[in-house]
Amino acid sequence: MISLSLAEIASIVGGQQYDIPDEGRRVTGPVVADSRAVGPGSLFVAFAGERADGHDFARGAVEAGAVAVLAARPVGVPAIVVDDVTAALGALARAVVERLGTTVVGLTGSAGKTSTKDLLAQLLQRHGPTVWPEGNLNNEIGLPLTALRADETTRHLVLEMGARGVGHIRYLAGLTPPKVGLVLNVGSAHIGEFGGREQIAAAKGELVEALPSAAEGGIAVLNADDPYVRAMAVRTTARTVLFGEAADAAVRAENVRLTELGQPAFTLHTPSGCSDVTMRLYGEHHVSNALAAAAVAHELGMPVDEIASALSEAGTLSRWRMEVTERADGVTVVNDAYNANPESMRAALRALVAMGAAAKAKGGRTWAVLGEMAELGEESLAEHDAVGRLVVRLNVSKLVAVGGAEAAWLDMGAKNEGSWGEESVHVSDARAAVDLLRSELRPGDVVLVKASRSVGLERVAAALLDNGGAAGAGAEGGAASR
């Protein structure tokens, strides 16, 4: 973060200073909400989480080098105390971004946000110093924490914006007003909370509504292949740029194909020329993500050849998103267990089929180890049934449905579509899935593991890649509560 005195911070957030011997002391290090991430010069932000209260870690944070704590109450160490810590963090981010004048790129969508953010970061950092979220820090806490990592050298600030209701993206865009707004798609993720695709589109479109006008440099980058997103052009005064495979897209892909390994290749067309791309990522769904990132990068001045080169070299920066690992015995494990919705589930299954084509020719099999897609509301039964049926239609060799009622619907969909014998199996939990897989897998098999984050199926992938591992190993520790 840029250097600010405690007095300046208190003024920005409207807080009272407690136990501060020298209000001229400056925050020069990162702003963090996890006491384990504190370093010299940090500002530690204390949130009261469900599992732990950050105020309890305040003294340890200061002892570790934090200059002060942003808190909701006095904590016995230097602190700036406010009524609402979340609002204060947002106000601080807004003030810092306004002072920096960096180019803010906001992106949203029902699926592919994190993968696109990772691609865009790898493109833009070739064009100048770039800050982007680690993982999927896309809410009212994660977004300002990301923004506060920017400093005077930062040229591009890429921010992922998630929403669980109307008004959320409007709030986030108000914290860090974007110059460029990228909308990927309108799908069925969280449809149970929103109530329908129209409501999701209304929420996602808040990003383009927040952009400055075309005369002021605002740019809305919209998916030409998604009718809900394309229609957002009328909701903004910014200049509109379309990406996709549609003929009228300014940035588009032609001659799209998959390599023998299931990696997408295509010819990238832009208003300034074209160039060939062969990606290191897996699955045709990454073509749309790549075009989205390319469109933004092109608008920010990157040459097409450099964009194509960066896309061809880009890897996965975030965990558990189509992570492909081949074991010593020839079994390939695809860990895509970070999250799932109907669109991303279908994309992952098609990627599995493409990756498994060569393996099947040599006697290998494709395995889909799937769990619940959460927050689908009244659509849940139909969507899980449809995914189960798709597994059969795509000729995936084996389905292992893991969990409760939703997994049973996956299994039933497969059976109703024509799965027979033990092509589809329903097991109760991750441990049972691992036991089954360990007894059945053979060299050449390709295994996809995917479900919503709450299911924790990354434990299955981890156990399959750890000869001595157990399916019951704990999931990733949550730092948000600290």
Secondary structure, 3 states (H helix, E strand, C coil): CCCEEHHHHHHHHCCEEECCCCCCCEECCCEECCHHHCCCCCEEECCECCCCEHHHHHHHHHHCCCCEEEECCCCCCCEEECCCHHHHHHHHHHHHHHHHCCEEEEEECCCCHHHHHHHHHHHHCCCCCEECCCCCCCCCCHHHHHHCCCCCCCCEEEEECCCCCCCHHHHHHHHCCCCEEEECCCCCCCHHHHCCHHHHHHHHCHHHHCCCCHHHCCEEEEECCCHHHHHHHHHCCCEEEEEECCCCCCEEEEEEEECCCCCEEEEEEECCEEEEEECCCCCCCHHHHHHHHHHHHHHCCCCHHHHHHHHHHCCCCCCCCCEEEECCCCCEEEECCCCCCHHHHHHHHHHHHHHHHHHHHCCCCEEEEECCCCCCHHHHHHHHHHHHHHHHHCCCCEEEEECCHHHHHHHHHHHHHCCCCCCEEEECCHHHHHHHHHHHCCCCCEEEEECCHHHCCHHHHHHHHCCCCCCCCCCCCCCCCC
